[in-house]
Amino acid sequence: MGKRKKSTRTPGAGRKKMPPLDTVFTCLFCHHERAVSCKIDDKARIGYLSCKICGQNFSADTDTLSQPIDVYSQWIDACEDVADNY
């Protein structure tokens, strides 16, 4: 009796890891790069955004899947809504 032959299949490379998403962005009001920092409070489900240079603040409701980029995009949308009304 002989042994079974080992498969000649090579192991796959697997999934590539995604780079982490940014948490620091450009301010819409003072136009400084990397001045706006976003943080999410998971317990309160609120996302906070603030600019280090001009002091602009924004907060938005979040869910468990939200990332800092989502809070930043909500801020952009809110600014566009205010600009459209005037």
Steps between C-alpha positions, in 0.01 A plus 500: 500500500621845413456841648266757353664761287521847640316768305727717288278802547684798647334695778326820385623842581188576698335837536703814492464716809328832448692808612345677801261784425600858576385672817650844418370711212509842331285775651224640279517846656870579553632255233784369717597143420492241777339748741162330556499200731206262529419278796208266560353423841363147455307496828315827432494433123610853419778606263696815582697712257711806583756720327821577687556827313166683470305318773207376289306222674244248372330197649279238337316185594682183403438128500725204571637492144589870477857610447656848539476555124121463533484782756713717271272433202193583714669830586558574131134421423379722786716790378365459146141499631559825690665657193209398276246661733671841480 
